Amino acid sequence: MQTKRAFLSVAILSTLLLGHLGPVQAADPDDADQDQAEQEQAYDMEADGEQRAKAAGESLIGQPGPEMSLTTLDGETIDLASLYGETPVYIKFWATWCVPCRQQMPGFQKFQEEHGDDIQVIAVNTGYADTAEAAAAYRDEMGLTMPITVDDGTLGEALNLRVTPQHVLIDRSGHIAYIGHRDDQELEQALQAVLEQDEQQSSTTEEADVADNDADTLKVGQAVTDLAVTTWDGNTIDLSRADSDKPLGVVFFATWCESYLAESKPETATACRRVRETVNQLSEDEEVQWVGIISGLWTKESDVESYLATTETDIPVVLDAEGELHRAFDIRQIPSVVLISADGQIAEKLGPQDTTLTTAVERLGQ
């Protein structure tokens, strides 16, 4: 599986975090220049996010919206296909750990209150490094009233999710009209355009090519078959172990986990660092092969190079740009480790709070 995209570097994401925290209160007038520089950085990072969203969504504009059903936190079902031809749809991808998402949420709620009868508003938690419980707690904290669903990666794949937040507008005819990152005048104009669209416009849509929500995922005890990856340095690793007699450790993570999440989700950032350091040590034992699978959220080609240049990562890595490997192994939390025996069987899956990786690898070798 050849991959050609990359992630935000540690430096860029650290700047993004600082920028989206807002202006820092100056202790004295001499700090004014520093405040202005930080505000300029914040603008640059917003522009970067907008560019990523627009680039990812460029091929989707004018295409039919995805035809799938979403289940909300309250257990209700939203059938997207049934909305096409009846009402426009506003999907906002977000995460509880995402600082700009939190900044935009009050405005999102206000839009729901003012226009919720005229457009179907849906808050889609990415489900990545996040949980339904965290999303529900945030909903209660903010008093959100729009439907909220937690994605399993399928809707994100269909709509080329690359940043958070990411706005997707589907017009009344069921075609994708706008994709962006900022909450700005351009978004407001796009919203106004879909709200004013002729209600009698044709609702005919082509069938969207999307993944099946019920697609099987690999579980402990199952064999991995016909699945190989191409690492960043061009080597091929067969995850089914057909070409190797060694067990395999597969580490799922994000390049921004240790840096960006240090403030918004510190326990996850700590876990990412712990797993990286542990795997570096374990990789010295050549009895087990290792590969790192990097999430495709917040990505562009130069960033993986920056990450590898600035972070001690001793194992080969693969960029899972479309999220195919994450979905195949049902990975939604980071860091996660999947241990595959020498005969291609999934022996164990370890999540962010598991601290027994070394012991699990010893069992794998036995």
C-alpha positions in Angstrom: 0.0 0.0 0.0 1.9 3.0 -1.2 1.3 6.2 0.8 2.3 9.7 -0.3 1.0 12.1 2.3 2.2 13.2 5.7 1.4 14.8 9.0 1.8 18.1 10.7 5.2 18.3 12.3 5.7 18.7 16.0 6.8 22.3 15.5 3.8 23.3 13.4 1.3 21.6 15.7 2.9 23.3 18.8 2.5 26.6 17.1 -1.1 25.7 16.2 -1.8 25.0 19.8 -0.3 28.3 21.0 -2.1 30.2 18.2 -5.5 28.8 18.9 -5.3 29.4 22.7 -5.9 33.1 21.8 -3.9 36.3 22.6 -1.8 36.2 25.8 -2.4 39.0 28.2 0.7 41.1 28.3 2.3 41.7 31.7 3.6 45.1 30.6 3.7 47.2 27.4 7.0 45.7 26.4 5.2 42.4 25.7 3.1 44.0 22.9 5.3 42.8 20.1 5.3 39.3 21.4 1.5 39.3 21.6 1.2 40.6 18.0 3.6 37.8 16.8 1.5 35.2 18.5 -1.7 36.5 16.9 0.0 36.5 13.5 1.0 32.9 14.1 -2.6 32.0 15.0 -3.7 33.5 11.7 -1.1 31.6 9.8 -2.2 28.3 11.4 -5.9 29.0 10.6 -4.9 29.7 7.0 -2.9 26.4 6.9 -5.9 24.5 8.2 -8.1 26.2 5.6 -5.7 25.3 2.8 -5.6 21.6 4.0 -9.4 21.4 4.1 -9.8 23.0 0.7 -7.2 20.8 -0.9 -8.8 17.7 0.5 -12.3 18.7 -0.5 -11.5 20.1 -4.0 -12.4 16.8 -5.7 -15.6 16.5 -3.8 -17.3 19.8 -4.7 -20.3 19.1 -6.9 -20.2 15.4 -6.1 -23.2 13.6 -4.5 -23.2 13.5 -0.7 -22.5 10.2 1.0 -25.5 7.9 1.4 -25.2 6.4 4.9 -27.0 6.4 8.2 -25.6 8.0 11.3 -26.5 7.1 14.9 -26.6 10.0 17.4 -25.5 10.0 21.0 -29.2 9.6 21.9 -29.6 6.5 19.7 -31.5 8.2 17.0 -30.8 7.5 13.3 -30.1 10.2 10.7 -30.4 8.8 7.1 -28.4 11.2 5.0 -29.9 10.0 1.7 -33.4 10.7 2.9 -32.5 14.4 3.5 -31.3 15.0 0.0 -34.0 16.7 -2.0 -35.6 17.9 1.2 -33.2 20.0 3.1 -29.5 21.1 3.0 -27.1 19.5 5.5 -24.3 21.1 7.5 -21.8 18.6 8.9 -19.1 19.8 11.3 -16.3 17.4 12.1 -14.8 18.2 15.6 -13.0 16.7 18.6 -13.0 17.4 22.3 -9.2 17.9 22.3 -9.3 20.3 19.4 -8.8 23.9 20.6 -10.2 25.7 17.5 -13.2 23.3 17.6 -14.0 24.5 21.1 -13.6 28.1 20.0 -16.0 27.7 17.1 -18.6 25.7 19.1 -20.6 28.6 20.6 -21.1 30.0 17.1 -22.1 26.6 15.8 -24.7 26.3 18.6 -26.0 29.8 17.7 -26.4 28.8 14.1 -28.3 25.7 15.2 -30.7 27.8 17.3 -31.3 30.3 14.5 -31.4 28.0 11.4 -31.9 24.4 12.7 -35.4 24.3 11.2 -34.1 25.1 7.8 -31.0 23.0 7.5 -30.0 19.7 9.1 -27.1 20.5 11.4 -24.9 17.5 12.5 -21.9 17.7 14.8 -19.7 14.7 13.9 -17.0 13.9 16.5 -14.1 12.3 14.7 -14.0 9.5 17.2 -10.2 9.6 17.0 -8.4 9.9 20.3 -11.9 10.6 21.6 -14.9 8.8 23.0 -18.7 9.0 23.0 -18.6 9.6 26.7 -16.3 12.6 26.2 -18.5 14.0 23.5 -21.6 13.6 25.6 -19.9 15.4 28.5 -18.8 18.2 26.3 -22.4 18.5 24.9 -23.7 18.9 28.4 -21.0 21.4 29.3 -21.7 23.6 26.3 -25.5 23.1 26.2 -25.4 21.8 22.6 -28.7 21.0 21.0 -27.8 19.8 17.5 -27.5 16.0 16.9 -24.1 14.6 17.7 -22.6 11.4 16.3 -19.3 9.8 16.8 -17.7 8.7 13.5 -16.0 5.3 13.1 -13.9 6.7 10.3 -16.3 5.9 7.5 -17.9 9.3 7.1 -14.5 10.9 7.5 -13.2 8.8 4.6 -16.2 9.6 2.4 -15.7 13.4 3.0 -11.8 13.4 2.9 -11.4 14.5 6.6 -8.0 16.0 7.0 -8.3 18.7 9.7 -10.4 19.6 12.8 -12.7 21.4 12.6 -13.8 20.6 9.0 -17.1 22.0 7.7 -19.0 20.2 5.0 -22.1 21.7 3.3 -24.4 19.6 1.2 -27.0 21.5 -0.7 -30.7 20.7 -1.0 -30.1 18.7 -4.2 -27.7 16.4 -2.2 -24.5 17.6 -3.7 -21.4 18.8 -1.8 -21.3 22.6 -2.0 -18.5 23.6 0.4 -15.7 22.3 2.5 -13.5 24.4 4.8 -11.9 24.9 8.2 -12.5 28.4 9.3 -15.6 30.0 10.8 -15.4 33.1 8.7 -17.3 35.2 6.1 -16.7 32.6 3.3 -18.4 30.0 5.5 -21.3 32.3 6.2 -21.8 33.1 2.5 -21.7 29.4 1.7 -24.3 28.7 4.4 -26.5 31.5 3.1 -26.3 30.1 -0.4 -27.5 26.6 0.5 -30.2 28.1 2.7 -31.5 30.2 -0.2 -31.3 27.4 -2.8 -34.5 26.7 -4.7 -36.4 24.1 -2.8 -37.7 22.6 -6.1 -34.2 21.9 -7.3 -33.8 18.3 -8.6 -33.0 15.9 -5.9 -31.5 13.3 -8.2 -28.1 12.1 -7.0 -25.7 9.5 -8.1 -25.0 6.7 -5.7 -22.1 7.7 -3.4 -19.1 5.3 -3.3 -18.6 4.9 0.4 -17.5 2.2 2.7 -20.0 -0.1 4.5 -20.5 0.9 8.1 -20.8 -2.8 8.9 -17.6 -3.9 7.2 -15.7 -6.5 9.2 -12.7 -5.5 11.2 -9.8 -7.7 12.3 -10.1 -9.0 15.9 -7.9 -10.8 18.3 -7.6 -14.5 17.2 -8.2 -13.8 13.6 -5.6 -14.2 10.8 -4.4 -11.2 8.8 -4.5 -12.1 5.1 -3.4 -10.3 2.0 -2.4 -7.1 3.7 1.0 -5.5 3.1 2.3 -1.9 3.6 5.0 0.2 2.1 7.0 2.1 4.6 8.2 5.7 4.4 11.7 4.5 3.3 10.2 2.3 0.5 10.3 -1.2 2.0 7.4 -3.6 2.0 6.1 -5.3 5.1 3.6 -8.1 4.8 1.3 -7.9 7.8 0.1 -11.4 7.2 3.6 -12.7 7.9 3.6 -14.8 4.7 7.2 -13.6 3.9 8.6 -13.6 7.4 9.0 -16.0 10.4 9.0 -13.2 12.9 6.2 -11.8 15.0 5.1 -8.2 14.2 4.3 -5.3 16.4 2.1 -2.6 14.8 1.9 0.7 16.5 -0.9 3.1 15.7 -0.3 6.8 16.6 -0.3 10.4 15.3 2.7 12.6 14.9 1.0 15.4 16.9 0.0 13.2 19.8 2.8 14.1 22.2 2.9 17.8 21.3 -0.6 19.1 20.5 -2.4 16.9 23.0 0.0 17.8 25.8 -2.4 20.7 26.8 -5.8 19.5 25.7 -5.5 15.7 26.5 -2.3 15.2 28.5 -3.0 11.6 29.5 -3.0 10.6 25.9 0.1 12.6 25.1 1.9 10.9 28.0 0.8 7.5 26.7 2.1 8.2 23.2 5.5 9.2 24.6 5.6 6.1 26.8 4.7 3.7 23.9 7.2 5.4 21.6 10.0 5.0 24.1 9.1 1.5 25.0 8.9 0.4 21.4 12.2 2.0 20.7 13.7 -0.2 23.4 11.9 -3.3 22.3 12.9 -2.8 18.7 16.5 -3.4 19.6 15.6 -7.1 19.9 15.5 -8.3 16.3 13.3 -11.2 17.2 10.2 -9.1 16.7 9.6 -6.8 13.7 8.0 -3.4 14.2 6.1 -0.9 12.1 4.4 2.4 13.0 1.1 3.4 11.4 0.5 7.1 11.4 -3.1 8.6 11.3 -4.1 10.7 8.3 -5.6 13.6 10.4 -3.8 16.9 9.9 -1.5 15.9 7.1 0.7 17.1 4.3 3.8 15.7 2.6 6.6 17.5 4.3 5.4 16.9 7.9 6.3 13.2 8.3 9.9 14.1 7.3 9.9 16.9 10.0 8.5 14.4 12.6 11.2 11.8 11.8 13.9 14.4 11.9 12.9 15.9 15.3 11.6 12.8 17.2 13.5 9.7 18.1 11.5 7.1 16.2 13.5 3.9 15.6 11.0 1.9 13.7 9.8 2.2 10.1 6.6 4.1 9.6 3.6 4.1 7.2 1.3 7.0 6.6 -2.3 5.8 6.7 -3.5 8.8 4.7 -7.0 7.4 4.0 -7.4 5.6 7.3 -7.7 2.2 5.7 -5.4 0.4 8.2 -7.0 2.1 11.2 -10.4 0.8 10.0 -9.1 -2.6 9.2 -7.9 -3.1 12.7 -10.7 -1.1 14.3 -8.4 1.5 15.8 -10.0 4.7 17.2 -7.7 5.4 20.2 -4.0 6.3 20.2 -1.6 5.0 21.0 -2.7 1.4 20.2 -0.5 -1.6 19.5 -1.6 -4.7 17.6 0.7 -7.8 18.1 0.7 -10.3 15.3 2.2 -13.8 15.7 4.7 -15.3 13.3 1.9 -17.3 11.7 -0.2 -14.1 11.0 -2.7 -14.4 13.9 -3.7 -11.3 15.9 -2.4 -12.2 19.4 -3.3 -9.0 21.3 -4.5 -5.4 21.0 -3.3 -2.9 23.6 -4.9 0.5 24.1 -3.6 3.8 25.4 -3.8 2.9 29.1 -2.2 -0.5 28.8 1.2 -0.5 30.4 2.0 -4.2 29.9 3.5 -3.9 26.4 6.9 -5.4 27.3 5.2 -8.4 28.9 2.8 -8.8 26.0 5.8 -8.9 23.6 7.5 -11.5 25.7 4.3 -13.7 25.4 4.3 -13.0 21.7 7.8 -14.4 21.3 6.9 -17.5 23.2 
